[in-house]
């Protein structure tokens, strides 16, 4: 017993100890009672560290948008492209090389996310991220000094490996360090990092697109170095996730981490510690040490399918239009300089949409946001296809460009950020590092062929569909909507223990919200 008459949670070895359970009940009830503003005031450091970890995604975003802008950059086209119109001196990057540039980083990231689970389980979120940031600094050299498309492609593939580590760890870490009320907003900052990367790229390429020399693309590549070192220093001082520490038996460190993330109040910290330990021990008793094969067994298989669906569906609802915005605008008939301007506007509006998503995720459920956001984009994509199918003039060109921006805005405010929230909440604590990695791998498995398809649809040396690609993306988004309607559960306001119980009971997705779980249940 402690001096205050309460149990010393550090020395409660059994998750069923009455004193520990009392603390766990109090901690979980407090999580449910806290509102968003109260949670933010009492856990400012948790919000900061969650944001820092999520901001590592800016590097993948930066590079993805950068490649999309390179293929529309005049100097880059003349250096590496083929002449398609001698009279007007127009060059274009061949479709196969466009696809290679877009896919190389994703192939590397695919390797990275599969490595992330085992490495994180051994080293923790913090040291895995530090390792990835060091690797990122080194691999940028290859892309910067590349003198051919082949070398640039290799550089992108190697840069992709640390991207995979970042994207697998960030949503898991953010969801574990903040209170229940802040999970939606903090995990949604992943999408904001994408927008910030897009804004920097759009501004840099807009500023350099008039140049006729190699610095038109080398300077934007060099800008990648502004991120890894400052982030490495910040992550070095970040606390490790208390969930990871407790899973590895480091209880004293976990309690210190909880105090650093919250107000430092000993009573509150011990309640949170007890709640975390209770959940971890229940999952450990049910499944033992985490293994890859566990992701495809029992109720964890259902969770893995949902996570993979959420990640993969990000490629099927018009997001690839946003990733290739500048090139899309050019193919829609907009001048090159105006296309770069619109791309910058598109990225800035995406940032605004991300901020709006914080409030949307507080007001509405995850399932509601996903279904309505997808349905909205399906409608807009069909309208885009119709607009591109009629007789073309300046008005239809700008209409396609505006629709492309609106589709990106809707994605950035609904589907994009809420997907990361759903992913981080769906996985079991025991398998989180593995499941987020496998889920992101599903994203790349879906994205790599979709990038090729997107390039084929937009490129003048391919199918040259311009806005008619809206029909294709509307069809794929419909499939995602149907899958989510039947499979996606509502996990807003659910602790990880409650989520475990709901999945173990095999509750139907549409009944998750209405099912009542008592704080005393230990299934």
Secondary structure, DSSP 8 states (H G I E B T S, - for coil): --TTSS--GGG--STT-HHHHHHHHHHHHHHHH--HHHHHHHTHHHHHHHHHHHHTTHHHHHHHHHHHHHTT-HHHHHHHSEEEETTTTEEE--HHHHHHHHHHHHHHHHHHHHHHHHHHHHH-HHHHHHHHHHHHHHHHHHHHT--SHHHHHHHHHHHHHHHHHHHHHHHHHHHHHS-GGGHHHHHHHHHHHHHHHHHHHHHHHHHHTT--STHHHHHHHHTTHHHHHHHHHHHHTS---HHHHHHTT-HHHHHHHHHHHS---HHHHHHHHHHHHHHHHHHHHHH-S--GGGGGSHHHHHHHHHHHHHHHHTTSSSHHHHHTHHHHHHHTT--HHHHHHHHHHHHHHHHHHHHHHHHHHHHS-HHHHHHHHHHHHHHHHHHHHHHHHS---HHHHHHHHHHHHHHHHHHHHTHHHHHHHHHHHHS-STTHHHHHHHHHHHHHHHHHHHHHHHHHHH-TTTT--GGGHHHHHHHHHHHHHHHHHHH----TT--HHHHHHHHHTT--GGGTTT----TT---
